[in-house]
Amino acid sequence: MTMTSSEPSVTSATSPDDAFSKGSGRDKDKIISWAKQQFDDCKAARASAERQWKLNLAFYYGRQNVVFRQSPNFVPGGAGSLFTPPAPYYRSRPTINRIRPITRKELSRMTSQKPSASIVPASTEDIDMYAARAGEQIWESIYRRKNMKSVIRQALFWTLTTGTGYIKTYWDADAIDHDSEQMGDFCFDAETPFHVVVPDLRQVELEKQPFLIHAQLKPREQLKMMYPQTSLANARGGGKDEILEDNYLNINSSGGGQNDNQKTILCLEVWVKPNAIKLFPNGAFFTVCGDTITYGQEGWPYDHDKYPFAKFDHIPSGKFYSDCPITDLIPLQREYNRTRGQIIEAKNRMAKPQLTAPAGSIDPRKITTEPGIVIEYTPGFAPPTPIPLSPLPAYVIQELDRILSDMEDISGQHEVSKGQTPPGVSAATAISYLQEQDESMLSVAYDSLEEGIEKVAFETLSLVSQFWDTQRMVKVVGLDGSFEVMAFKGSDLRGNNDIRVEAGSALPTSKAAKQAFIMDLMKMGFIDPSKGLEVMEIGGINKIYDEIQVDVREAQRENIKMSRVTQQQIEEFNQLQAELMQAQQQMQMGQQMMGGPNGPAAPTPNAGNPIGNNVAAGPSPFNNPQQPGSSLPGGGL
């Protein structure tokens, strides 16, 4: 059976479980009905949260004069639809988007540093130490090859705009690992909270949910190609408003009409934990497309027994879906725009004041803003006179500053976070303290980010152990070329997949301050200069450090090779060594017996060395790439 990229295919030849394909012991219609009912119930339970998410997206994209349409069938707290009500032509409704730069600043702060990950070895044995180091290099290689920074950035966008984001980690047996040119590869997708539903909204932890449904809208034609043996002719079409409408993302969809609903099919990917649902006592994973089960199996497809989703939270709310600052900034943003509009309207009235004139004295249509215009009025009537206007009170202007100050307090982005120092503050210690205070508001978000990446890394290494049954090439960045390409097999991990992300490693740091501090330590002799170069993070300095560490890394490579030598290889090498020594002894005896008139022949070079020049050309389990065990655990360190 051909698997989609959204399904955790164990192998491309995997067929659905008998309980799903043949219906033995279970009614497939009952399973489909249960999945659809649970999806509808979960969406209805979080309708008010979806309503807020859509409003947050509208304000982020600059649609800040929108309100929810009150339809005849409107349900309080329901999703509804947003529209912009009309306003009089003279009304000024400016949009000064203060929410987008706040969100951009948060996103840049949370993605400025790559969290540091390390594996805790399963034991203190050297082979486990080397395997743990190799696992770290595998994660680093996958992190760069799969462009994980971009995936994390997309997931954090939804975290910062809605409060919750996800990264999905799964194995696709039909994908191609281009580094090794083998079938099967990892997939990492950033998922929106609109597409992932859970039943228990009071449970904060994702892994404690009894089941999870990942909803997607897929083109009907694409599903026909992926499942040629499955009939989708009568599958119910999925409308664009079933998950997330395009207009909330400022996307103008082409076409329209009822036929568009028939072009896509709603697909539900259901993950059920064991001992959670009576219908599936052993747990289950299955996919429902329209009214058909396209794939299904009992039990859990992955050895790590976790949902293939890592959840990222922003502001804790005491429930499953977290909040974000945009929710609190929307009322201030509305008032800020309204106040700016009132100031603009007052300016327009001052520039073109209103006039009073007796009825019939002038033609109002002739009064324009043309410079030097002559306005004629009927003799005997008083000429038009402007209505005196009062200037705006000072507190109106001051209200803008108060609103901006409130926005800074809510977002945690004061002057020091924007590269400006408060008046009267010049000491470096005081500035650093203020920066730390602003960063402290995001500490919970940083913790969630580190925990999410830790889960993604753990599941990735678990998939390595489960699916890398043959050696694969792993590319590790090394400017000196010593450890650039390595051969690795899943069993070489030896269960060393307990990866940990260093707490606080995702927090942004000042590179200039860090480099100055390291330089001071190097000058005072507290750290070795070579170690200082390792953490300087200066462009071009890595190449110098790699050249310094060539001998150290070569020794590590040899240690790993020696640790992988088997007893059989040692015996073969000893036998080969004995044969070479015997051959050399016979050669020496022959030369002595056939010595010339000047005496016996001179001994051969390195005759006293049992592994002399001839050994270098002979096979050796330490340098022969064809011998078993010549590849490193992870290829080397």
Backbone torsions as a table, in degrees:
resi	resn	phi	psi	omega
1	MET	NA	134.0	179.3
2	THR	-82.5	126.9	-175.9
3	MET	-97.0	150.4	174.2
4	THR	-83.0	165.7	178.9
5	SER	-68.3	-14.0	-179.2
6	SER	-93.8	0.1	-177.8
7	GLU	-108.7	137.5	-179.0
8	PRO	-77.7	73.0	-174.1
9	SER	-69.8	126.5	176.0
10	VAL	-73.7	-38.2	174.0
11	THR	-158.2	154.6	-177.1
12	SER	-67.6	-16.4	179.9
13	ALA	-96.8	6.1	-177.9
14	THR	-66.6	134.3	177.3
15	SER	-109.3	154.5	-179.2
16	PRO	-60.9	154.7	178.0
17	ASP	-63.7	151.1	-178.4
18	ASP	-58.6	-34.3	-179.1
19	ALA	-63.4	-24.2	-179.6
20	PHE	-99.4	-38.5	-175.8
21	SER	-78.9	-39.9	-176.9
22	LYS	-103.8	-12.4	178.8
23	GLY	77.0	16.1	-178.9
24	SER	-73.8	124.5	177.6
25	GLY	79.0	0.6	-177.3
26	ARG	-157.3	139.1	178.1
27	ASP	-88.0	116.8	-177.8
28	LYS	-63.3	-36.1	178.0
29	ASP	-62.6	-34.9	178.7
30	LYS	-67.3	-37.9	178.2
31	ILE	-65.8	-44.4	-179.9
32	ILE	-63.5	-44.5	179.4
33	SER	-62.7	-39.6	179.6
34	TRP	-64.5	-43.5	-178.9
35	ALA	-63.5	-44.4	-179.1
36	LYS	-67.6	-38.7	179.7
37	GLN	-66.0	-41.0	178.8
38	GLN	-65.8	-37.6	178.4
39	PHE	-64.2	-45.2	179.1
40	ASP	-64.8	-40.3	-179.8
41	ASP	-66.4	-41.3	-179.8
42	CYS	-66.0	-39.3	178.8
43	LYS	-67.8	-38.5	179.0
44	ALA	-66.4	-35.2	-178.7
45	ALA	-68.4	-29.0	-178.4
46	ARG	-106.5	22.0	-176.3
47	ALA	-59.4	-40.8	-179.9
48	SER	-66.3	-34.6	177.1
49	ALA	-67.2	-42.1	177.3
50	GLU	-62.3	-37.8	178.4
51	ARG	-59.4	-43.5	179.4
52	GLN	-69.0	-38.2	179.0
53	TRP	-60.4	-42.7	-179.0
54	LYS	-67.2	-37.4	177.2
55	LEU	-66.8	-39.2	177.6
56	ASN	-61.8	-42.9	179.1
57	LEU	-63.7	-40.2	179.5
58	ALA	-61.6	-43.2	179.5
59	PHE	-69.4	-34.8	178.3
60	TYR	-64.3	-40.6	-178.8
61	TYR	-82.5	2.2	174.8
62	GLY	95.0	2.5	176.4
63	ARG	-89.6	81.8	-169.0
64	GLN	-107.0	10.9	174.0
65	ASN	-113.0	20.5	-174.9
66	VAL	-88.0	154.6	172.8
67	VAL	-138.4	164.1	178.0
68	PHE	-84.0	132.8	-180.0
69	ARG	-72.4	131.1	178.0
70	GLN	-92.8	93.5	-179.2
71	SER	-82.0	161.9	178.1
72	PRO	-57.1	-33.4	-179.3
73	ASN	-98.4	24.3	-176.2
74	PHE	-67.4	134.0	177.8
75	VAL	-106.3	125.4	178.9
76	PRO	-55.3	129.5	-177.6
77	GLY	84.5	-1.5	179.8
78	GLY	-75.8	175.9	-175.7
79	ALA	-68.3	-45.4	179.6
80	GLY	63.1	-165.3	177.2
81	SER	-143.1	147.5	-176.7
82	LEU	-95.2	143.2	173.2
83	PHE	-151.0	161.9	-179.6
84	THR	-101.4	113.4	-179.3
85	PRO	-68.7	148.7	179.4
86	PRO	-69.8	158.3	180.0
87	ALA	-136.6	155.2	176.9
88	PRO	-57.6	152.8	-175.3
89	TYR	-63.2	-28.3	-177.6
90	TYR	-85.6	-7.3	-178.6
91	ARG	-80.3	128.8	178.8
92	SER	-93.6	124.3	178.9
93	ARG	-127.3	73.2	179.7
94	PRO	-72.7	157.7	175.9
95	THR	-124.9	101.7	175.2
96	ILE	-102.6	96.1	-170.0
97	ASN	-75.8	99.8	175.4
98	ARG	-91.2	-10.5	-176.9
99	ILE	-79.1	-39.6	-178.3
100	ARG	-62.0	-48.6	178.8
101	PRO	-63.4	-31.7	176.7
102	ILE	-64.8	-43.5	179.0
103	THR	-67.1	-40.6	178.4
104	ARG	-62.2	-39.7	179.8
105	LYS	-65.0	-43.5	177.8
106	GLU	-62.4	-41.9	-178.6
107	LEU	-65.0	-41.2	179.6
108	SER	-68.0	-35.3	178.7
109	ARG	-68.5	-37.6	-176.5
110	MET	-80.2	-15.4	179.9
111	THR	-111.9	6.8	-176.6
112	SER	-72.5	-27.3	-177.9
113	GLN	-120.0	141.4	174.9
114	LYS	-88.5	120.8	-179.5
115	PRO	-60.2	137.6	-179.3
116	SER	-85.7	129.7	-178.1
117	ALA	-120.1	143.6	176.7
118	SER	-145.5	154.9	-178.0
119	ILE	-105.8	133.3	174.5
120	VAL	-84.1	117.7	-178.1
121	PRO	-61.6	149.9	179.9
122	ALA	-69.0	-24.0	178.0
123	SER	-154.2	178.5	179.8
124	THR	-89.9	5.4	178.1
125	GLU	-68.9	150.2	-177.7
126	ASP	-60.9	-37.9	-176.4
127	ILE	-66.5	-35.0	175.6
128	ASP	-72.3	-34.4	176.5
129	MET	-63.1	-44.3	179.0
130	TYR	-68.0	-38.1	178.5
131	ALA	-64.7	-39.2	177.8
132	ALA	-64.3	-41.5	177.4
133	ARG	-63.8	-40.3	177.6
134	ALA	-64.6	-39.1	176.6
135	GLY	-61.2	-38.2	176.5
136	GLU	-62.7	-40.3	179.7
137	GLN	-69.1	-34.6	176.0
138	ILE	-62.2	-44.8	179.4
139	TRP	-63.6	-40.8	178.7
140	GLU	-62.8	-40.6	179.4
141	SER	-64.9	-45.9	179.4
142	ILE	-66.2	-37.1	179.7
143	TYR	-58.0	-41.3	-179.1
144	ARG	-81.8	-40.2	-177.1
145	ARG	-65.3	-36.9	-178.9
146	LYS	-92.6	6.1	178.4
147	ASN	52.2	53.8	-176.4
148	MET	-62.4	-26.7	179.7
149	LYS	-62.1	-38.3	177.7
150	SER	-68.5	-39.9	179.0
151	VAL	-63.8	-43.2	179.2
152	ILE	-64.2	-39.4	179.5
153	ARG	-62.9	-40.9	178.8
154	GLN	-66.8	-40.2	179.1
155	ALA	-66.5	-38.0	179.8
156	LEU	-70.3	-26.4	175.3
157	PHE	-59.0	-45.7	179.0
158	TRP	-71.1	-30.3	176.7
159	THR	-65.5	-39.5	-176.2
160	LEU	-80.9	-22.4	-179.7
161	THR	-98.0	-26.9	-179.5
162	THR	-119.2	-20.1	-178.4
163	GLY	105.0	-17.8	-176.2
164	THR	-141.9	135.5	175.4
165	GLY	-140.3	165.8	-176.7
166	TYR	-139.1	153.4	165.8
167	ILE	-125.0	126.4	180.0
168	LYS	-99.4	128.1	-179.5
169	THR	-119.0	118.8	-178.6
170	TYR	-150.5	167.6	-178.7
171	TRP	-105.7	126.3	178.1
172	ASP	-111.3	111.0	-176.9
173	ALA	-71.0	-18.9	-179.4
174	ASP	-93.0	-6.8	176.0
175	ALA	-77.7	160.7	-177.3
176	ILE	-112.4	126.3	172.6
177	ASP	-82.6	101.3	-172.7
178	HIS	-70.6	-22.9	177.0
179	ASP	-67.2	-38.6	-178.4
180	SER	-106.1	-7.5	-177.2
181	GLU	55.7	45.8	177.7
182	GLN	-126.7	157.6	179.2
183	MET	-77.8	142.5	178.8
184	GLY	98.2	127.5	-179.4
185	ASP	-158.2	164.8	177.9
186	PHE	-76.9	154.3	173.5
187	CYS	-135.0	136.2	179.1
188	PHE	-128.5	121.5	-179.2
189	ASP	-126.7	137.2	172.2
190	ALA	-85.7	121.8	-176.4
191	GLU	-111.2	147.6	179.9
192	THR	-88.4	158.0	175.9
193	PRO	-67.8	-17.4	177.3
194	PHE	-68.3	-27.5	-172.8
195	HIS	-96.4	-6.6	-178.4
196	VAL	-121.0	123.7	-178.9
197	VAL	-124.3	146.5	178.4
198	VAL	-133.8	157.0	-175.2
199	PRO	-83.6	-37.9	-171.6
200	ASP	-99.7	102.3	-177.6
201	LEU	-78.9	-11.6	177.0
202	ARG	-87.4	-15.7	-179.4
203	GLN	-88.3	119.3	-176.5
204	VAL	-77.0	-38.5	-174.7
205	GLU	-77.6	132.7	-179.9
206	LEU	-67.4	-40.5	-175.5
207	GLU	-69.4	-13.8	178.8
208	LYS	-92.8	2.3	175.6
209	GLN	-76.0	139.5	-178.8
210	PRO	-67.7	-33.0	176.5
211	PHE	-153.5	167.1	-178.8
212	LEU	-141.8	139.6	179.6
213	ILE	-122.8	125.7	175.6
214	HIS	-106.4	111.5	-175.9
215	ALA	-99.0	139.3	178.3
216	GLN	-143.9	151.9	172.0
217	LEU	-106.6	117.8	-177.3
218	LYS	-117.3	144.1	177.2
219	PRO	-60.6	139.5	-178.6
220	ARG	-61.1	-41.6	-178.4
221	GLU	-65.2	-36.7	178.7
222	GLN	-65.2	-40.5	179.4
223	LEU	-67.2	-33.6	177.2
224	LYS	-64.3	-35.2	178.5
225	MET	-74.5	-36.3	-179.3
226	MET	-75.3	-31.2	-178.6
227	TYR	-126.2	71.9	-177.1
228	PRO	-65.7	-24.7	-178.3
229	GLN	-90.7	1.7	-179.3
230	THR	-107.8	131.4	180.0
231	SER	-82.0	118.4	178.1
232	LEU	-118.5	16.9	-176.6
233	ALA	-64.7	-38.5	-177.6
234	ASN	-100.3	13.3	-179.5
235	ALA	-67.0	138.1	-178.5
236	ARG	-69.7	130.3	178.5
237	GLY	-70.5	149.3	178.7
238	GLY	-107.2	124.6	178.1
239	GLY	-75.8	158.3	-177.5
240	LYS	-68.2	-19.3	-178.6
241	ASP	-88.4	5.2	-179.9
242	GLU	-74.9	-25.6	-179.8
243	ILE	-122.0	-68.2	-179.2
244	LEU	-152.9	120.8	-179.9
245	GLU	-70.0	149.7	-177.9
246	ASP	-67.4	-31.1	-175.8
247	ASN	-67.2	-19.2	176.9
248	TYR	-73.9	-16.1	176.0
249	LEU	-105.8	16.1	-178.4
250	ASN	58.8	38.6	176.9
251	ILE	-109.4	124.3	176.8
252	ASN	-93.8	101.7	-177.5
253	SER	-71.7	139.9	176.0
254	SER	-79.7	154.9	178.9
255	GLY	79.6	-151.7	-178.7
256	GLY	146.7	175.4	179.4
257	GLY	99.1	179.6	-176.8
258	GLN	-71.0	-23.9	-178.2
259	ASN	-67.3	-24.1	179.6
260	ASP	-64.3	-31.8	179.2
261	ASN	-67.4	-21.8	179.0
262	GLN	-89.1	-7.7	179.9
263	LYS	-81.8	-22.0	-178.4
264	THR	-121.3	153.8	179.8
265	ILE	-126.0	135.8	178.2
266	LEU	-77.0	121.3	179.6
267	CYS	-112.7	129.2	-179.6
268	LEU	-114.1	118.2	176.0
269	GLU	-99.4	113.3	-170.2
270	VAL	-109.8	128.2	175.1
271	TRP	-116.9	122.5	-177.3
272	VAL	-118.9	126.7	178.8
273	LYS	-73.7	149.2	175.4
274	PRO	-63.6	146.0	177.3
275	ASN	58.8	32.1	179.6
276	ALA	-116.4	-36.9	-178.4
277	ILE	-123.9	132.9	-176.8
278	LYS	-61.8	-31.5	-178.7
279	LEU	-67.8	-26.0	-178.6
280	PHE	-132.3	80.3	-176.3
281	PRO	-65.1	-29.8	-179.8
282	ASN	-95.5	8.1	-175.0
283	GLY	82.5	164.8	-178.7
284	ALA	-164.1	159.0	169.5
285	PHE	-137.1	126.9	178.8
286	PHE	-154.4	159.9	-178.7
287	THR	-123.4	129.8	178.6
288	VAL	-113.1	119.4	176.0
289	CYS	-113.8	111.1	-176.4
290	GLY	67.4	-113.3	178.9
291	ASP	-117.6	27.3	-175.2
292	THR	-133.7	139.8	171.9
293	ILE	-86.9	109.0	-177.3
294	THR	-86.0	-23.0	177.3
295	TYR	-156.7	146.0	177.5
296	GLY	-166.2	147.8	176.0
297	GLN	-155.7	147.0	173.9
298	GLU	-83.0	154.8	-178.5
299	GLY	82.3	-175.1	-175.3
300	TRP	-105.0	130.0	-174.2
301	PRO	-75.2	-16.7	-175.8
302	TYR	-114.7	147.3	-178.4
303	ASP	-71.5	-23.9	-177.0
304	HIS	-76.3	-11.1	174.1
305	ASP	57.4	36.8	177.1
306	LYS	-127.7	157.9	173.1
307	TYR	-62.7	140.0	179.5
308	PRO	-78.6	34.0	-179.8
309	PHE	-127.5	133.9	172.4
310	ALA	-107.8	127.1	-174.8
311	LYS	-98.5	137.8	176.8
312	PHE	-118.7	125.4	-179.3
313	ASP	-111.0	155.2	177.8
314	HIS	-109.2	-84.6	-179.1
315	ILE	-102.0	119.5	-179.5
316	PRO	-59.8	140.5	-178.9
317	SER	-124.9	0.9	-177.2
318	GLY	78.9	7.8	178.4
319	LYS	-140.7	-178.2	-173.2
320	PHE	-64.8	-46.2	-178.2
321	TYR	-88.5	124.4	-179.7
322	SER	-83.8	172.4	178.5
323	ASP	-105.7	173.6	178.0
324	CYS	-138.8	161.2	-177.6
325	PRO	-61.8	-23.9	-177.4
326	ILE	-60.4	-34.0	179.4
327	THR	-58.5	-40.4	179.5
328	ASP	-82.2	-21.8	-178.1
329	LEU	-84.4	-19.2	-175.8
330	ILE	-60.4	-48.3	178.0
331	PRO	-59.6	-39.7	177.9
332	LEU	-67.2	-38.6	178.4
333	GLN	-64.5	-40.3	176.3
334	ARG	-60.9	-47.1	-178.3
335	GLU	-67.1	-35.8	178.1
336	TYR	-63.7	-45.8	178.0
337	ASN	-64.0	-40.5	-179.1
338	ARG	-64.4	-43.1	179.5
339	THR	-65.3	-42.1	177.0
340	ARG	-63.2	-37.2	176.4
341	GLY	-64.0	-40.5	177.6
342	GLN	-64.0	-38.7	177.7
343	ILE	-65.0	-41.2	179.2
344	ILE	-65.5	-41.1	178.6
345	GLU	-63.9	-40.3	177.2
346	ALA	-64.7	-38.1	176.7
347	LYS	-63.2	-42.1	178.9
348	ASN	-64.4	-38.2	178.5
349	ARG	-68.1	-36.8	177.2
350	MET	-65.7	-40.2	-179.5
351	ALA	-70.3	-32.0	179.0
352	LYS	-133.8	83.7	-174.4
353	PRO	-68.9	155.4	175.1
354	GLN	-74.4	148.0	-176.2
355	LEU	-116.5	152.8	170.8
356	THR	-118.1	138.2	-179.1
357	ALA	-153.4	146.7	176.0
358	PRO	-60.3	148.0	-179.5
359	ALA	-60.6	129.2	177.5
360	GLY	85.3	0.9	-177.8
361	SER	-79.7	-30.6	-178.9
362	ILE	-140.9	167.5	173.3
363	ASP	-99.6	108.1	-175.7
364	PRO	-58.7	-24.8	-177.5
365	ARG	-70.2	-17.9	179.8
366	LYS	-86.5	-5.5	178.8
367	ILE	-86.8	110.6	179.6
368	THR	-127.4	-174.9	178.5
369	THR	-97.1	15.5	-179.1
370	GLU	-65.6	130.6	179.3
371	PRO	-65.3	137.4	176.8
372	GLY	72.0	16.7	-178.6
373	ILE	-68.7	144.0	177.6
374	VAL	-102.1	119.4	-178.7
375	ILE	-102.2	116.0	179.0
376	GLU	-90.6	139.3	177.7
377	TYR	-131.9	158.8	-175.3
378	THR	-70.3	128.7	177.9
379	PRO	-59.1	146.7	-178.1
380	GLY	94.9	-14.9	176.9
381	PHE	-104.5	156.2	177.2
382	ALA	-72.3	143.4	179.2
383	PRO	-67.6	157.0	177.6
384	PRO	-60.8	138.4	179.4
385	THR	-126.8	138.7	179.8
386	PRO	-71.2	146.1	176.4
387	ILE	-78.8	124.7	-179.5
388	PRO	-64.2	135.9	-178.7
389	LEU	-112.9	144.2	176.0
390	SER	-93.6	137.6	178.1
391	PRO	-67.2	156.7	178.7
392	LEU	-62.7	140.2	177.2
393	PRO	-62.8	155.7	-178.6
394	ALA	-64.8	-30.5	-176.9
395	TYR	-68.3	-19.7	176.5
396	VAL	-68.2	-44.6	177.7
397	ILE	-66.7	-39.6	-179.7
398	GLN	-66.4	-24.7	179.8
399	GLU	-63.3	-32.2	178.0
400	LEU	-62.8	-42.7	178.9
401	ASP	-65.4	-37.1	178.8
402	ARG	-65.3	-39.9	179.8
403	ILE	-64.5	-44.3	178.8
404	LEU	-63.1	-38.4	177.4
405	SER	-64.3	-40.3	176.9
406	ASP	-64.5	-39.0	178.0
407	MET	-63.2	-39.0	178.3
408	GLU	-64.9	-40.6	179.8
409	ASP	-66.4	-39.9	-178.3
410	ILE	-69.9	-41.9	-177.0
411	SER	-84.0	-15.6	-177.1
412	GLY	71.2	28.4	-179.9
413	GLN	-124.6	90.7	179.8
414	HIS	-93.0	-167.9	-175.4
415	GLU	-60.0	-39.1	-176.5
416	VAL	-67.0	-28.4	177.7
417	SER	-73.8	-17.4	-178.7
418	LYS	-102.7	13.5	178.8
419	GLY	84.6	14.0	179.6
420	GLN	-119.6	146.0	178.9
421	THR	-100.5	141.0	177.0
422	PRO	-62.8	154.7	179.3
423	PRO	-60.3	134.1	177.9
424	GLY	84.0	-0.7	179.9
425	VAL	-108.3	116.8	-179.4
426	SER	-132.0	-17.4	-178.7
427	ALA	-69.6	138.4	-179.2
428	ALA	-64.3	-36.8	179.9
429	THR	-64.3	-41.7	179.8
430	ALA	-65.9	-39.6	179.2
431	ILE	-65.7	-42.6	178.4
432	SER	-63.0	-38.1	178.6
433	TYR	-63.9	-42.7	179.1
434	LEU	-64.9	-38.5	178.0
435	GLN	-64.4	-40.6	178.8
436	GLU	-64.5	-34.8	178.7
437	GLN	-66.0	-39.8	176.3
438	ASP	-66.6	-38.9	179.8
439	GLU	-68.2	-29.2	-176.3
440	SER	-63.8	-25.9	179.3
441	MET	-67.7	-22.8	-179.5
442	LEU	-100.2	10.0	-176.3
443	SER	-61.1	-38.4	179.1
444	VAL	-65.9	-40.7	178.5
445	ALA	-65.3	-38.5	177.7
446	TYR	-66.3	-39.4	177.3
447	ASP	-61.4	-43.7	178.7
448	SER	-64.3	-37.7	177.9
449	LEU	-62.8	-46.2	-179.9
450	GLU	-65.5	-39.6	178.3
451	GLU	-66.1	-39.1	179.2
452	GLY	-65.7	-44.2	178.6
453	ILE	-65.7	-35.9	177.2
454	GLU	-62.0	-39.8	178.5
455	LYS	-68.2	-41.1	178.3
456	VAL	-60.9	-43.9	-179.6
457	ALA	-66.1	-40.8	179.3
458	PHE	-63.0	-45.8	-179.7
459	GLU	-66.4	-34.3	178.3
460	THR	-63.6	-47.1	179.2
461	LEU	-67.2	-31.8	175.3
462	SER	-65.2	-38.5	176.5
463	LEU	-67.7	-32.4	175.1
464	VAL	-60.8	-48.0	-179.9
465	SER	-63.9	-31.7	-174.6
466	GLN	-83.8	-37.7	-168.8
467	PHE	-114.6	-15.1	177.8
468	TRP	-85.4	76.4	-178.9
469	ASP	-84.9	-9.7	173.9
470	THR	-125.7	163.9	-178.4
471	GLN	-68.0	138.1	179.4
472	ARG	-128.6	153.1	-179.5
473	MET	-84.3	133.5	178.6
474	VAL	-121.5	124.8	-179.5
475	LYS	-100.6	123.4	178.9
476	VAL	-118.3	135.5	-178.1
477	VAL	-66.6	122.1	175.5
478	GLY	-152.4	110.2	-173.2
479	LEU	-66.2	-25.2	179.0
480	ASP	-84.4	-7.3	176.7
481	GLY	80.7	1.3	-176.3
482	SER	-66.5	-41.2	-174.1
483	PHE	-126.5	45.2	-174.4
484	GLU	-80.1	-40.5	-178.0
485	VAL	-129.8	133.5	-177.8
486	MET	-137.6	153.4	175.3
487	ALA	-102.9	133.5	-174.0
488	PHE	-146.9	146.1	177.3
489	LYS	-126.5	150.4	-174.6
490	GLY	-58.9	-35.7	-179.0
491	SER	-67.5	-18.7	179.9
492	ASP	-70.2	-15.5	177.5
493	LEU	-68.2	-29.6	178.5
494	ARG	56.5	35.8	178.2
495	GLY	76.3	9.8	179.7
496	ASN	-87.4	72.3	177.7
497	ASN	-120.9	16.8	178.0
498	ASP	-80.9	76.3	-175.9
499	ILE	-87.5	139.7	-179.1
500	ARG	-125.5	138.7	174.3
501	VAL	-96.8	128.2	-177.4
502	GLU	-61.8	127.9	-179.2
503	ALA	-63.6	130.9	179.0
504	GLY	83.5	-1.4	-178.5
505	SER	-72.1	-18.3	178.5
506	ALA	-85.4	-9.4	-179.4
507	LEU	-67.5	137.9	178.1
508	PRO	-68.0	142.1	179.0
509	THR	-130.1	155.1	177.5
510	SER	-82.1	115.4	-178.7
511	LYS	-66.4	-37.3	-179.8
512	ALA	-63.6	-44.2	179.5
513	ALA	-66.6	-37.9	179.8
514	LYS	-66.4	-42.2	-179.7
515	GLN	-66.7	-39.6	178.6
516	ALA	-64.9	-39.9	179.3
517	PHE	-64.5	-42.3	-179.9
518	ILE	-66.9	-38.9	178.1
519	MET	-61.6	-40.8	178.2
520	ASP	-63.0	-41.5	178.7
521	LEU	-65.0	-37.4	179.0
522	MET	-68.2	-39.0	-179.9
523	LYS	-66.3	-38.1	-178.7
524	MET	-82.0	-4.0	175.8
525	GLY	81.7	13.9	179.5
526	PHE	-74.5	-29.3	177.8
527	ILE	-130.5	153.9	178.9
528	ASP	-71.0	141.1	179.9
529	PRO	-57.0	-36.3	179.2
530	SER	-64.9	-35.6	176.6
531	LYS	-71.0	-35.2	177.9
532	GLY	-65.4	-37.3	177.8
533	LEU	-64.2	-29.2	-177.9
534	GLU	-63.4	-32.9	-174.0
535	VAL	-112.6	13.1	-177.6
536	MET	-72.2	-34.2	179.6
537	GLU	58.3	47.7	175.6
538	ILE	-110.1	138.3	-179.8
539	GLY	-57.1	127.8	-179.9
540	GLY	89.5	-18.5	-177.4
541	ILE	-73.9	-24.4	-179.6
542	ASN	-63.7	-34.7	-180.0
543	LYS	-67.1	-39.4	177.7
544	ILE	-63.6	-43.1	-179.3
545	TYR	-65.3	-39.8	178.9
546	ASP	-62.2	-39.0	178.8
547	GLU	-65.5	-35.9	178.5
548	ILE	-66.8	-35.3	-173.6
549	GLN	-92.0	12.5	-177.2
550	VAL	-60.0	-47.7	-177.5
551	ASP	-65.0	-40.0	-179.6
552	VAL	-63.8	-43.7	-178.3
553	ARG	-71.5	-32.9	176.9
554	GLU	-65.8	-38.5	176.7
555	ALA	-65.2	-39.2	176.8
556	GLN	-63.6	-39.7	179.2
557	ARG	-61.9	-44.3	-179.8
558	GLU	-66.2	-37.7	178.6
559	ASN	-62.8	-39.5	-179.5
560	ILE	-68.3	-41.2	178.2
561	LYS	-61.1	-43.3	-179.4
562	MET	-67.0	-32.7	-179.5
563	SER	-70.1	-17.9	-178.2
564	ARG	-96.6	-1.0	-179.8
565	VAL	-71.1	131.3	-179.7
566	THR	-89.6	166.5	179.1
567	GLN	-63.9	-36.3	179.2
568	GLN	-63.6	-41.1	178.5
569	GLN	-65.0	-37.5	178.2
570	ILE	-63.9	-43.4	179.2
571	GLU	-64.0	-41.5	178.6
572	GLU	-63.1	-39.7	179.7
573	PHE	-67.2	-40.2	178.1
574	ASN	-64.3	-40.2	177.4
575	GLN	-63.4	-43.4	178.1
576	LEU	-63.4	-39.0	178.3
577	GLN	-63.8	-41.5	179.0
578	ALA	-64.7	-41.4	178.8
579	GLU	-63.4	-40.6	179.5
580	LEU	-66.4	-39.9	178.6
581	MET	-64.0	-41.0	179.0
582	GLN	-64.2	-41.5	179.2
583	ALA	-63.8	-38.6	-179.9
584	GLN	-68.9	-39.4	178.4
585	GLN	-63.8	-42.5	178.0
586	GLN	-63.4	-38.5	179.8
587	MET	-66.1	-41.2	179.2
588	GLN	-64.7	-42.3	178.9
589	MET	-63.1	-40.6	178.9
590	GLY	-64.4	-38.9	179.7
591	GLN	-68.3	-35.1	178.7
592	GLN	-68.0	-39.7	-179.6
593	MET	-70.4	-30.4	-178.0
594	MET	-100.5	26.7	-178.2
595	GLY	-64.8	150.2	-178.3
596	GLY	-80.9	-170.9	-179.2
597	PRO	-64.8	-21.4	-179.9
598	ASN	-87.2	8.0	179.6
599	GLY	111.0	-178.5	-178.9
600	PRO	-63.5	152.8	-179.6
601	ALA	-65.6	151.8	178.5
602	ALA	-65.7	145.0	179.1
603	PRO	-64.3	152.1	178.7
604	THR	-67.9	151.9	177.6
605	PRO	-58.8	143.9	178.3
606	ASN	60.1	27.7	-178.3
607	ALA	-65.5	-29.3	178.5
608	GLY	-78.3	-7.7	-178.5
609	ASN	-96.5	115.1	-176.1
610	PRO	-63.1	-20.2	177.1
611	ILE	-121.8	73.0	-174.1
612	GLY	-82.7	-145.0	-173.9
613	ASN	-65.8	-33.6	-177.9
614	ASN	-67.7	-25.4	-177.9
615	VAL	-70.0	-31.8	-176.8
616	ALA	-61.5	-30.1	180.0
617	ALA	-89.1	-9.9	-177.5
618	GLY	-85.6	167.9	-180.0
619	PRO	-69.1	145.0	178.9
620	SER	-147.0	134.6	-179.7
621	PRO	-67.0	-9.6	-177.8
622	PHE	-91.6	-24.5	-177.5
623	ASN	-128.4	3.6	179.6
624	ASN	-93.3	113.8	-177.5
625	PRO	-66.7	-15.2	-178.9
626	GLN	-86.7	-13.3	-178.7
627	GLN	-76.2	144.5	176.5
628	PRO	-61.6	140.8	177.3
629	GLY	87.7	-0.3	-179.7
630	SER	-74.2	-25.5	175.6
631	SER	-77.2	149.7	-174.1
632	LEU	-88.4	162.9	171.5
633	PRO	-71.5	96.6	-170.0
634	GLY	88.0	4.5	176.6
635	GLY	88.0	-14.1	-175.9
636	GLY	138.2	172.9	-179.6
637	LEU	-120.0	NA	NA
